[in-house]
Amino acid sequence: MTIGLPDIIGLGGSSLVVIAYAYSNLASKINFILFNLLNLAGALMLMYSLSVHFNLASMALEYVWITIALFGLFKAIRGRSR
């Protein structure tokens, strides 16, 4: 088994999603911009990996993950500007 660049990027994306999840459980106060940016970056990196090693169920999950992260990011930025 060889590990290529898409695998490394996918592992990095998985790491970012796990870091965001851990952060949301460990932080006393969540920075929702940081939280959603970590999730968005992780999901985009995973999508890149999935575009090389395609899996329909995982790709669908990443589309949903990106949509939720973008919505959360928009909401956090809008709330901060008030």
PyMOL Python script that loads the backbone (N, CA, C, O; Angstrom):
from pymol import cmd

cmd.read_pdbstr("""\
ATOM      1  N   MET A   1       0.841  -1.174   0.000  1.00  0.00           N
ATOM      2  CA  MET A   1       0.000   0.000   0.000  1.00  0.00           C
ATOM      3  C   MET A   1       0.891   1.245   0.000  1.00  0.00           C
ATOM      4  O   MET A   1       1.772   1.388   0.848  1.00  0.00           O
ATOM      5  N   THR A   2       0.659   2.116  -0.933  1.00  0.00           N
ATOM      6  CA  THR A   2       1.400   3.367  -0.981  1.00  0.00           C
ATOM      7  C   THR A   2       0.493   4.512  -0.553  1.00  0.00           C
ATOM      8  O   THR A   2      -0.709   4.517  -0.820  1.00  0.00           O
ATOM      9  N   ILE A   3       1.094   5.462   0.107  1.00  0.00           N
ATOM     10  CA  ILE A   3       0.357   6.633   0.558  1.00  0.00           C
ATOM     11  C   ILE A   3       0.770   7.800  -0.317  1.00  0.00           C
ATOM     12  O   ILE A   3       1.940   8.180  -0.359  1.00  0.00           O
ATOM     13  N   GLY A   4      -0.208   8.365  -1.016  1.00  0.00           N
ATOM     14  CA  GLY A   4       0.055   9.478  -1.910  1.00  0.00           C
ATOM     15  C   GLY A   4      -0.412  10.800  -1.316  1.00  0.00           C
ATOM     16  O   GLY A   4      -0.921  10.846  -0.196  1.00  0.00           O
ATOM     17  N   LEU A   5      -0.234  11.861  -2.072  1.00  0.00           N
ATOM     18  CA  LEU A   5      -0.624  13.194  -1.630  1.00  0.00           C
ATOM     19  C   LEU A   5      -2.109  13.278  -1.268  1.00  0.00           C
ATOM     20  O   LEU A   5      -2.436  13.887  -0.250  1.00  0.00           O
ATOM     21  N   PRO A   6      -3.036  12.688  -2.064  1.00  0.00           N
ATOM     22  CA  PRO A   6      -4.455  12.748  -1.671  1.00  0.00           C
ATOM     23  C   PRO A   6      -4.710  12.101  -0.305  1.00  0.00           C
ATOM     24  O   PRO A   6      -5.552  12.575   0.458  1.00  0.00           O
ATOM     25  N   ASP A   7      -3.990  11.028   0.003  1.00  0.00           N
ATOM     26  CA  ASP A   7      -4.143  10.372   1.300  1.00  0.00           C
ATOM     27  C   ASP A   7      -3.653  11.276   2.433  1.00  0.00           C
ATOM     28  O   ASP A   7      -4.288  11.373   3.484  1.00  0.00           O
ATOM     29  N   ILE A   8      -2.537  11.923   2.207  1.00  0.00           N
ATOM     30  CA  ILE A   8      -1.975  12.815   3.223  1.00  0.00           C
ATOM     31  C   ILE A   8      -2.908  13.998   3.456  1.00  0.00           C
ATOM     32  O   ILE A   8      -3.144  14.392   4.598  1.00  0.00           O
ATOM     33  N   ILE A   9      -3.439  14.565   2.370  1.00  0.00           N
ATOM     34  CA  ILE A   9      -4.380  15.681   2.500  1.00  0.00           C
ATOM     35  C   ILE A   9      -5.653  15.221   3.206  1.00  0.00           C
ATOM     36  O   ILE A   9      -6.186  15.944   4.048  1.00  0.00           O
ATOM     37  N   GLY A  10      -6.143  14.037   2.877  1.00  0.00           N
ATOM     38  CA  GLY A  10      -7.325  13.493   3.539  1.00  0.00           C
ATOM     39  C   GLY A  10      -7.100  13.257   5.024  1.00  0.00           C
ATOM     40  O   GLY A  10      -7.976  13.538   5.842  1.00  0.00           O
ATOM     41  N   LEU A  11      -5.925  12.741   5.371  1.00  0.00           N
ATOM     42  CA  LEU A  11      -5.596  12.550   6.793  1.00  0.00           C
ATOM     43  C   LEU A  11      -5.514  13.889   7.523  1.00  0.00           C
ATOM     44  O   LEU A  11      -5.938  14.008   8.672  1.00  0.00           O
ATOM     45  N   GLY A  12      -4.968  14.883   6.850  1.00  0.00           N
ATOM     46  CA  GLY A  12      -4.936  16.227   7.439  1.00  0.00           C
ATOM     47  C   GLY A  12      -6.338  16.768   7.656  1.00  0.00           C
ATOM     48  O   GLY A  12      -6.624  17.374   8.689  1.00  0.00           O
ATOM     49  N   GLY A  13      -7.213  16.549   6.680  1.00  0.00           N
ATOM     50  CA  GLY A  13      -8.601  16.989   6.810  1.00  0.00           C
ATOM     51  C   GLY A  13      -9.311  16.282   7.952  1.00  0.00           C
ATOM     52  O   GLY A  13     -10.041  16.909   8.720  1.00  0.00           O
ATOM     53  N   SER A  14      -9.097  14.978   8.065  1.00  0.00           N
ATOM     54  CA  SER A  14      -9.680  14.225   9.172  1.00  0.00           C
ATOM     55  C   SER A  14      -9.180  14.766  10.502  1.00  0.00           C
ATOM     56  O   SER A  14      -9.942  14.877  11.462  1.00  0.00           O
ATOM     57  N   SER A  15      -7.905  15.102  10.554  1.00  0.00           N
ATOM     58  CA  SER A  15      -7.322  15.652  11.782  1.00  0.00           C
ATOM     59  C   SER A  15      -7.982  16.971  12.159  1.00  0.00           C
ATOM     60  O   SER A  15      -8.271  17.210  13.332  1.00  0.00           O
ATOM     61  N   LEU A  16      -8.221  17.827  11.169  1.00  0.00           N
ATOM     62  CA  LEU A  16      -8.855  19.119  11.457  1.00  0.00           C
ATOM     63  C   LEU A  16     -10.267  18.948  11.996  1.00  0.00           C
ATOM     64  O   LEU A  16     -10.671  19.655  12.919  1.00  0.00           O
ATOM     65  N   VAL A  17     -11.019  18.014  11.423  1.00  0.00           N
ATOM     66  CA  VAL A  17     -12.386  17.762  11.891  1.00  0.00           C
ATOM     67  C   VAL A  17     -12.360  17.235  13.325  1.00  0.00           C
ATOM     68  O   VAL A  17     -13.176  17.646  14.150  1.00  0.00           O
ATOM     69  N   VAL A  18     -11.438  16.339  13.624  1.00  0.00           N
ATOM     70  CA  VAL A  18     -11.324  15.793  14.983  1.00  0.00           C
ATOM     71  C   VAL A  18     -10.868  16.880  15.956  1.00  0.00           C
ATOM     72  O   VAL A  18     -11.356  16.942  17.085  1.00  0.00           O
ATOM     73  N   ILE A  19      -9.943  17.732  15.532  1.00  0.00           N
ATOM     74  CA  ILE A  19      -9.492  18.844  16.382  1.00  0.00           C
ATOM     75  C   ILE A  19     -10.661  19.775  16.686  1.00  0.00           C
ATOM     76  O   ILE A  19     -10.817  20.217  17.824  1.00  0.00           O
ATOM     77  N   ALA A  20     -11.489  20.079  15.679  1.00  0.00           N
ATOM     78  CA  ALA A  20     -12.662  20.941  15.887  1.00  0.00           C
ATOM     79  C   ALA A  20     -13.630  20.300  16.877  1.00  0.00           C
ATOM     80  O   ALA A  20     -14.184  20.981  17.739  1.00  0.00           O
ATOM     81  N   TYR A  21     -13.830  19.002  16.750  1.00  0.00           N
ATOM     82  CA  TYR A  21     -14.737  18.299  17.658  1.00  0.00           C
ATOM     83  C   TYR A  21     -14.192  18.324  19.088  1.00  0.00           C
ATOM     84  O   TYR A  21     -14.931  18.594  20.035  1.00  0.00           O
ATOM     85  N   ALA A  22     -12.915  18.045  19.236  1.00  0.00           N
ATOM     86  CA  ALA A  22     -12.302  18.079  20.563  1.00  0.00           C
ATOM     87  C   ALA A  22     -12.379  19.487  21.150  1.00  0.00           C
ATOM     88  O   ALA A  22     -12.695  19.655  22.327  1.00  0.00           O
ATOM     89  N   TYR A  23     -12.092  20.485  20.338  1.00  0.00           N
ATOM     90  CA  TYR A  23     -12.153  21.884  20.770  1.00  0.00           C
ATOM     91  C   TYR A  23     -13.549  22.225  21.281  1.00  0.00           C
ATOM     92  O   TYR A  23     -13.695  22.877  22.315  1.00  0.00           O
ATOM     93  N   SER A  24     -14.581  21.779  20.549  1.00  0.00           N
ATOM     94  CA  SER A  24     -15.955  22.104  20.955  1.00  0.00           C
ATOM     95  C   SER A  24     -16.321  21.451  22.279  1.00  0.00           C
ATOM     96  O   SER A  24     -17.216  21.931  22.975  1.00  0.00           O
ATOM     97  N   ASN A  25     -15.653  20.377  22.634  1.00  0.00           N
ATOM     98  CA  ASN A  25     -15.941  19.692  23.886  1.00  0.00           C
ATOM     99  C   ASN A  25     -15.049  20.141  25.044  1.00  0.00           C
ATOM    100  O   ASN A  25     -15.409  19.974  26.209  1.00  0.00           O
ATOM    101  N   LEU A  26     -13.897  20.704  24.724  1.00  0.00           N
ATOM    102  CA  LEU A  26     -12.945  21.065  25.768  1.00  0.00           C
ATOM    103  C   LEU A  26     -12.905  22.552  26.101  1.00  0.00           C
ATOM    104  O   LEU A  26     -12.534  22.930  27.213  1.00  0.00           O
ATOM    105  N   ALA A  27     -13.283  23.395  25.148  1.00  0.00           N
ATOM    106  CA  ALA A  27     -13.197  24.840  25.371  1.00  0.00           C
ATOM    107  C   ALA A  27     -14.305  25.311  26.306  1.00  0.00           C
ATOM    108  O   ALA A  27     -15.435  24.827  26.242  1.00  0.00           O
ATOM    109  N   SER A  28     -13.970  26.253  27.169  1.00  0.00           N
ATOM    110  CA  SER A  28     -14.994  26.808  28.054  1.00  0.00           C
ATOM    111  C   SER A  28     -15.899  27.773  27.290  1.00  0.00           C
ATOM    112  O   SER A  28     -17.073  27.930  27.625  1.00  0.00           O
ATOM    113  N   LYS A  29     -15.349  28.410  26.272  1.00  0.00           N
ATOM    114  CA  LYS A  29     -16.129  29.286  25.398  1.00  0.00           C
ATOM    115  C   LYS A  29     -15.647  29.049  23.970  1.00  0.00           C
ATOM    116  O   LYS A  29     -14.455  29.162  23.684  1.00  0.00           O
ATOM    117  N   ILE A  30     -16.572  28.724  23.082  1.00  0.00           N
ATOM    118  CA  ILE A  30     -16.208  28.369  21.709  1.00  0.00           C
ATOM    119  C   ILE A  30     -16.152  29.607  20.823  1.00  0.00           C
ATOM    120  O   ILE A  30     -17.062  30.435  20.829  1.00  0.00           O
ATOM    121  N   ASN A  31     -15.071  29.716  20.065  1.00  0.00           N
ATOM    122  CA  ASN A  31     -14.969  30.702  18.998  1.00  0.00           C
ATOM    123  C   ASN A  31     -15.577  30.032  17.766  1.00  0.00           C
ATOM    124  O   ASN A  31     -14.937  29.189  17.136  1.00  0.00           O
ATOM    125  N   PHE A  32     -16.810  30.406  17.423  1.00  0.00           N
ATOM    126  CA  PHE A  32     -17.516  29.717  16.351  1.00  0.00           C
ATOM    127  C   PHE A  32     -16.913  29.969  14.973  1.00  0.00           C
ATOM    128  O   PHE A  32     -17.101  29.160  14.064  1.00  0.00           O
ATOM    129  N   ILE A  33     -16.197  31.068  14.804  1.00  0.00           N
ATOM    130  CA  ILE A  33     -15.510  31.287  13.528  1.00  0.00           C
ATOM    131  C   ILE A  33     -14.392  30.260  13.386  1.00  0.00           C
ATOM    132  O   ILE A  33     -14.274  29.616  12.344  1.00  0.00           O
ATOM    133  N   LEU A  34     -13.580  30.103  14.410  1.00  0.00           N
ATOM    134  CA  LEU A  34     -12.502  29.105  14.382  1.00  0.00           C
ATOM    135  C   LEU A  34     -13.074  27.702  14.210  1.00  0.00           C
ATOM    136  O   LEU A  34     -12.593  26.934  13.377  1.00  0.00           O
ATOM    137  N   PHE A  35     -14.090  27.367  14.987  1.00  0.00           N
ATOM    138  CA  PHE A  35     -14.708  26.048  14.940  1.00  0.00           C
ATOM    139  C   PHE A  35     -15.200  25.716  13.529  1.00  0.00           C
ATOM    140  O   PHE A  35     -14.931  24.631  13.013  1.00  0.00           O
ATOM    141  N   ASN A  36     -15.913  26.645  12.916  1.00  0.00           N
ATOM    142  CA  ASN A  36     -16.454  26.390  11.578  1.00  0.00           C
ATOM    143  C   ASN A  36     -15.388  26.424  10.498  1.00  0.00           C
ATOM    144  O   ASN A  36     -15.495  25.701   9.508  1.00  0.00           O
ATOM    145  N   LEU A  37     -14.363  27.247  10.666  1.00  0.00           N
ATOM    146  CA  LEU A  37     -13.254  27.245   9.704  1.00  0.00           C
ATOM    147  C   LEU A  37     -12.497  25.924   9.736  1.00  0.00           C
ATOM    148  O   LEU A  37     -12.117  25.399   8.689  1.00  0.00           O
ATOM    149  N   LEU A  38     -12.275  25.383  10.933  1.00  0.00           N
ATOM    150  CA  LEU A  38     -11.614  24.075  11.040  1.00  0.00           C
ATOM    151  C   LEU A  38     -12.443  22.992  10.347  1.00  0.00           C
ATOM    152  O   LEU A  38     -11.908  22.174   9.599  1.00  0.00           O
ATOM    153  N   ASN A  39     -13.749  22.995  10.603  1.00  0.00           N
ATOM    154  CA  ASN A  39     -14.626  22.016   9.969  1.00  0.00           C
ATOM    155  C   ASN A  39     -14.670  22.191   8.454  1.00  0.00           C
ATOM    156  O   ASN A  39     -14.636  21.208   7.715  1.00  0.00           O
ATOM    157  N   LEU A  40     -14.745  23.424   7.993  1.00  0.00           N
ATOM    158  CA  LEU A  40     -14.791  23.696   6.558  1.00  0.00           C
ATOM    159  C   LEU A  40     -13.503  23.250   5.881  1.00  0.00           C
ATOM    160  O   LEU A  40     -13.545  22.558   4.863  1.00  0.00           O
ATOM    161  N   ALA A  41     -12.367  23.636   6.431  1.00  0.00           N
ATOM    162  CA  ALA A  41     -11.082  23.247   5.841  1.00  0.00           C
ATOM    163  C   ALA A  41     -10.924  21.728   5.846  1.00  0.00           C
ATOM    164  O   ALA A  41     -10.473  21.146   4.860  1.00  0.00           O
ATOM    165  N   GLY A  42     -11.291  21.094   6.946  1.00  0.00           N
ATOM    166  CA  GLY A  42     -11.192  19.637   7.026  1.00  0.00           C
ATOM    167  C   GLY A  42     -12.062  18.943   5.998  1.00  0.00           C
ATOM    168  O   GLY A  42     -11.620  17.999   5.342  1.00  0.00           O
ATOM    169  N   ALA A  43     -13.296  19.404   5.850  1.00  0.00           N
ATOM    170  CA  ALA A  43     -14.217  18.798   4.886  1.00  0.00           C
ATOM    171  C   ALA A  43     -13.730  19.007   3.445  1.00  0.00           C
ATOM    172  O   ALA A  43     -13.837  18.104   2.615  1.00  0.00           O
ATOM    173  N   LEU A  44     -13.199  20.189   3.153  1.00  0.00           N
ATOM    174  CA  LEU A  44     -12.675  20.442   1.798  1.00  0.00           C
ATOM    175  C   LEU A  44     -11.479  19.540   1.497  1.00  0.00           C
ATOM    176  O   LEU A  44     -11.347  19.017   0.391  1.00  0.00           O
ATOM    177  N   MET A  45     -10.621  19.366   2.483  1.00  0.00           N
ATOM    178  CA  MET A  45      -9.464  18.487   2.289  1.00  0.00           C
ATOM    179  C   MET A  45      -9.908  17.037   2.090  1.00  0.00           C
ATOM    180  O   MET A  45      -9.356  16.322   1.253  1.00  0.00           O
ATOM    181  N   LEU A  46     -10.897  16.614   2.853  1.00  0.00           N
ATOM    182  CA  LEU A  46     -11.429  15.267   2.687  1.00  0.00           C
ATOM    183  C   LEU A  46     -12.091  15.097   1.318  1.00  0.00           C
ATOM    184  O   LEU A  46     -11.982  14.038   0.700  1.00  0.00           O
ATOM    185  N   MET A  47     -12.773  16.136   0.850  1.00  0.00           N
ATOM    186  CA  MET A  47     -13.390  16.056  -0.482  1.00  0.00           C
ATOM    187  C   MET A  47     -12.335  15.895  -1.567  1.00  0.00           C
ATOM    188  O   MET A  47     -12.531  15.148  -2.526  1.00  0.00           O
ATOM    189  N   TYR A  48     -11.227  16.589  -1.415  1.00  0.00           N
ATOM    190  CA  TYR A  48     -10.144  16.419  -2.385  1.00  0.00           C
ATOM    191  C   TYR A  48      -9.680  14.967  -2.402  1.00  0.00           C
ATOM    192  O   TYR A  48      -9.536  14.366  -3.467  1.00  0.00           O
ATOM    193  N   SER A  49      -9.449  14.415  -1.230  1.00  0.00           N
ATOM    194  CA  SER A  49      -9.018  13.016  -1.135  1.00  0.00           C
ATOM    195  C   SER A  49     -10.070  12.088  -1.741  1.00  0.00           C
ATOM    196  O   SER A  49      -9.736  11.131  -2.440  1.00  0.00           O
ATOM    197  N   LEU A  50     -11.336  12.375  -1.469  1.00  0.00           N
ATOM    198  CA  LEU A  50     -12.421  11.547  -1.995  1.00  0.00           C
ATOM    199  C   LEU A  50     -12.588  11.690  -3.505  1.00  0.00           C
ATOM    200  O   LEU A  50     -13.119  10.791  -4.156  1.00  0.00           O
ATOM    201  N   SER A  51     -12.143  12.804  -4.061  1.00  0.00           N
ATOM    202  CA  SER A  51     -12.224  12.954  -5.520  1.00  0.00           C
ATOM    203  C   SER A  51     -11.243  12.018  -6.219  1.00  0.00           C
ATOM    204  O   SER A  51     -11.424  11.686  -7.390  1.00  0.00           O
ATOM    205  N   VAL A  52     -10.211  11.594  -5.504  1.00  0.00           N
ATOM    206  CA  VAL A  52      -9.239  10.645  -6.045  1.00  0.00           C
ATOM    207  C   VAL A  52      -9.643   9.219  -5.705  1.00  0.00           C
ATOM    208  O   VAL A  52      -9.580   8.324  -6.548  1.00  0.00           O
ATOM    209  N   HIS A  53     -10.059   9.018  -4.458  1.00  0.00           N
ATOM    210  CA  HIS A  53     -10.496   7.698  -3.979  1.00  0.00           C
ATOM    211  C   HIS A  53     -11.981   7.808  -3.646  1.00  0.00           C
ATOM    212  O   HIS A  53     -12.352   7.900  -2.475  1.00  0.00           O
ATOM    213  N   PHE A  54     -12.826   7.799  -4.668  1.00  0.00           N
ATOM    214  CA  PHE A  54     -14.246   8.135  -4.512  1.00  0.00           C
ATOM    215  C   PHE A  54     -15.015   7.132  -3.669  1.00  0.00           C
ATOM    216  O   PHE A  54     -14.842   5.919  -3.786  1.00  0.00           O
ATOM    217  N   ASN A  55     -15.877   7.687  -2.806  1.00  0.00           N
ATOM    218  CA  ASN A  55     -16.825   6.923  -2.014  1.00  0.00           C
ATOM    219  C   ASN A  55     -18.068   7.803  -1.898  1.00  0.00           C
ATOM    220  O   ASN A  55     -18.015   8.875  -1.295  1.00  0.00           O
ATOM    221  N   LEU A  56     -19.182   7.357  -2.472  1.00  0.00           N
ATOM    222  CA  LEU A  56     -20.386   8.185  -2.552  1.00  0.00           C
ATOM    223  C   LEU A  56     -20.889   8.619  -1.181  1.00  0.00           C
ATOM    224  O   LEU A  56     -21.190   9.795  -0.977  1.00  0.00           O
ATOM    225  N   ALA A  57     -20.984   7.683  -0.243  1.00  0.00           N
ATOM    226  CA  ALA A  57     -21.512   8.025   1.080  1.00  0.00           C
ATOM    227  C   ALA A  57     -20.638   9.068   1.779  1.00  0.00           C
ATOM    228  O   ALA A  57     -21.159  10.005   2.384  1.00  0.00           O
ATOM    229  N   SER A  58     -19.341   8.916   1.703  1.00  0.00           N
ATOM    230  CA  SER A  58     -18.428   9.877   2.332  1.00  0.00           C
ATOM    231  C   SER A  58     -18.470  11.225   1.629  1.00  0.00           C
ATOM    232  O   SER A  58     -18.404  12.266   2.282  1.00  0.00           O
ATOM    233  N   MET A  59     -18.579  11.218   0.308  1.00  0.00           N
ATOM    234  CA  MET A  59     -18.659  12.469  -0.435  1.00  0.00           C
ATOM    235  C   MET A  59     -19.936  13.226  -0.071  1.00  0.00           C
ATOM    236  O   MET A  59     -19.906  14.444   0.105  1.00  0.00           O
ATOM    237  N   ALA A  60     -21.059  12.508   0.041  1.00  0.00           N
ATOM    238  CA  ALA A  60     -22.325  13.140   0.428  1.00  0.00           C
ATOM    239  C   ALA A  60     -22.209  13.749   1.825  1.00  0.00           C
ATOM    240  O   ALA A  60     -22.692  14.855   2.069  1.00  0.00           O
ATOM    241  N   LEU A  61     -21.568  13.023   2.732  1.00  0.00           N
ATOM    242  CA  LEU A  61     -21.363  13.538   4.087  1.00  0.00           C
ATOM    243  C   LEU A  61     -20.537  14.813   4.068  1.00  0.00           C
ATOM    244  O   LEU A  61     -20.838  15.748   4.810  1.00  0.00           O
ATOM    245  N   GLU A  62     -19.513  14.873   3.245  1.00  0.00           N
ATOM    246  CA  GLU A  62     -18.667  16.076   3.181  1.00  0.00           C
ATOM    247  C   GLU A  62     -19.428  17.270   2.601  1.00  0.00           C
ATOM    248  O   GLU A  62     -19.218  18.403   3.037  1.00  0.00           O
ATOM    249  N   TYR A  63     -20.311  17.031   1.623  1.00  0.00           N
ATOM    250  CA  TYR A  63     -21.157  18.121   1.108  1.00  0.00           C
ATOM    251  C   TYR A  63     -22.023  18.700   2.229  1.00  0.00           C
ATOM    252  O   TYR A  63     -22.146  19.917   2.363  1.00  0.00           O
ATOM    253  N   VAL A  64     -22.613  17.826   3.024  1.00  0.00           N
ATOM    254  CA  VAL A  64     -23.446  18.276   4.144  1.00  0.00           C
ATOM    255  C   VAL A  64     -22.583  19.009   5.169  1.00  0.00           C
ATOM    256  O   VAL A  64     -22.976  20.062   5.672  1.00  0.00           O
ATOM    257  N   TRP A  65     -21.412  18.459   5.478  1.00  0.00           N
ATOM    258  CA  TRP A  65     -20.496  19.056   6.452  1.00  0.00           C
ATOM    259  C   TRP A  65     -20.095  20.466   6.020  1.00  0.00           C
ATOM    260  O   TRP A  65     -20.054  21.387   6.836  1.00  0.00           O
ATOM    261  N   ILE A  66     -19.799  20.625   4.730  1.00  0.00           N
ATOM    262  CA  ILE A  66     -19.416  21.938   4.195  1.00  0.00           C
ATOM    263  C   ILE A  66     -20.575  22.921   4.281  1.00  0.00           C
ATOM    264  O   ILE A  66     -20.386  24.078   4.654  1.00  0.00           O
ATOM    265  N   THR A  67     -21.770  22.462   3.938  1.00  0.00           N
ATOM    266  CA  THR A  67     -22.952  23.327   3.997  1.00  0.00           C
ATOM    267  C   THR A  67     -23.193  23.824   5.415  1.00  0.00           C
ATOM    268  O   THR A  67     -23.446  25.010   5.627  1.00  0.00           O
ATOM    269  N   ILE A  68     -23.116  22.921   6.383  1.00  0.00           N
ATOM    270  CA  ILE A  68     -23.323  23.302   7.779  1.00  0.00           C
ATOM    271  C   ILE A  68     -22.213  24.249   8.254  1.00  0.00           C
ATOM    272  O   ILE A  68     -22.490  25.225   8.952  1.00  0.00           O
ATOM    273  N   ALA A  69     -20.975  23.968   7.883  1.00  0.00           N
ATOM    274  CA  ALA A  69     -19.854  24.831   8.280  1.00  0.00           C
ATOM    275  C   ALA A  69     -19.994  26.225   7.681  1.00  0.00           C
ATOM    276  O   ALA A  69     -19.730  27.217   8.360  1.00  0.00           O
ATOM    277  N   LEU A  70     -20.404  26.313   6.427  1.00  0.00           N
ATOM    278  CA  LEU A  70     -20.594  27.626   5.798  1.00  0.00           C
ATOM    279  C   LEU A  70     -21.726  28.394   6.467  1.00  0.00           C
ATOM    280  O   LEU A  70     -21.608  29.596   6.705  1.00  0.00           O
ATOM    281  N   PHE A  71     -22.818  27.708   6.771  1.00  0.00           N
ATOM    282  CA  PHE A  71     -23.926  28.343   7.470  1.00  0.00           C
ATOM    283  C   PHE A  71     -23.471  28.841   8.842  1.00  0.00           C
ATOM    284  O   PHE A  71     -23.764  29.976   9.218  1.00  0.00           O
ATOM    285  N   GLY A  72     -22.763  28.004   9.583  1.00  0.00           N
ATOM    286  CA  GLY A  72     -22.274  28.393  10.901  1.00  0.00           C
ATOM    287  C   GLY A  72     -21.286  29.546  10.831  1.00  0.00           C
ATOM    288  O   GLY A  72     -21.308  30.441  11.677  1.00  0.00           O
ATOM    289  N   LEU A  73     -20.421  29.525   9.825  1.00  0.00           N
ATOM    290  CA  LEU A  73     -19.454  30.600   9.641  1.00  0.00           C
ATOM    291  C   LEU A  73     -20.157  31.918   9.336  1.00  0.00           C
ATOM    292  O   LEU A  73     -19.825  32.954   9.911  1.00  0.00           O
ATOM    293  N   PHE A  74     -21.127  31.871   8.429  1.00  0.00           N
ATOM    294  CA  PHE A  74     -21.907  33.067   8.091  1.00  0.00           C
ATOM    295  C   PHE A  74     -22.605  33.618   9.332  1.00  0.00           C
ATOM    296  O   PHE A  74     -22.579  34.822   9.585  1.00  0.00           O
ATOM    297  N   LYS A  75     -23.224  32.733  10.099  1.00  0.00           N
ATOM    298  CA  LYS A  75     -23.937  33.137  11.308  1.00  0.00           C
ATOM    299  C   LYS A  75     -22.978  33.740  12.335  1.00  0.00           C
ATOM    300  O   LYS A  75     -23.303  34.746  12.965  1.00  0.00           O
ATOM    301  N   ALA A  76     -21.802  33.136  12.507  1.00  0.00           N
ATOM    302  CA  ALA A  76     -20.825  33.639  13.474  1.00  0.00           C
ATOM    303  C   ALA A  76     -20.276  34.998  13.066  1.00  0.00           C
ATOM    304  O   ALA A  76     -20.113  35.885  13.903  1.00  0.00           O
ATOM    305  N   ILE A  77     -19.994  35.159  11.783  1.00  0.00           N
ATOM    306  CA  ILE A  77     -19.470  36.454  11.312  1.00  0.00           C
ATOM    307  C   ILE A  77     -20.539  37.532  11.424  1.00  0.00           C
ATOM    308  O   ILE A  77     -20.259  38.657  11.837  1.00  0.00           O
ATOM    309  N   ARG A  78     -21.759  37.181  11.057  1.00  0.00           N
ATOM    310  CA  ARG A  78     -22.862  38.141  11.151  1.00  0.00           C
ATOM    311  C   ARG A  78     -23.116  38.531  12.602  1.00  0.00           C
ATOM    312  O   ARG A  78     -23.376  39.700  12.889  1.00  0.00           O
ATOM    313  N   GLY A  79     -23.045  37.571  13.518  1.00  0.00           N
ATOM    314  CA  GLY A  79     -23.258  37.859  14.942  1.00  0.00           C
ATOM    315  C   GLY A  79     -22.150  38.701  15.530  1.00  0.00           C
ATOM    316  O   GLY A  79     -22.391  39.501  16.433  1.00  0.00           O
ATOM    317  N   ARG A  80     -20.939  38.532  15.029  1.00  0.00           N
ATOM    318  CA  ARG A  80     -19.793  39.295  15.546  1.00  0.00           C
ATOM    319  C   ARG A  80     -19.863  40.748  15.089  1.00  0.00           C
ATOM    320  O   ARG A  80     -19.392  41.643  15.792  1.00  0.00           O
ATOM    321  N   SER A  81     -20.450  40.990  13.910  1.00  0.00           N
ATOM    322  CA  SER A  81     -20.500  42.357  13.378  1.00  0.00           C
ATOM    323  C   SER A  81     -21.595  43.192  14.028  1.00  0.00           C
ATOM    324  O   SER A  81     -21.667  44.399  13.801  1.00  0.00           O
ATOM    325  N   ARG A  82     -22.448  42.566  14.832  1.00  0.00           N
ATOM    326  CA  ARG A  82     -23.535  43.305  15.503  1.00  0.00           C
ATOM    327  C   ARG A  82     -23.062  43.942  16.767  1.00  0.00           C
ATOM    328  O   ARG A  82     -23.841  44.600  17.456  1.00  0.00           O
TER     329      ARG A  82
END
""", "prot")
cmd.dss("prot")
cmd.show_as("cartoon", "prot")
cmd.util.cbc("prot")
cmd.orient("prot")
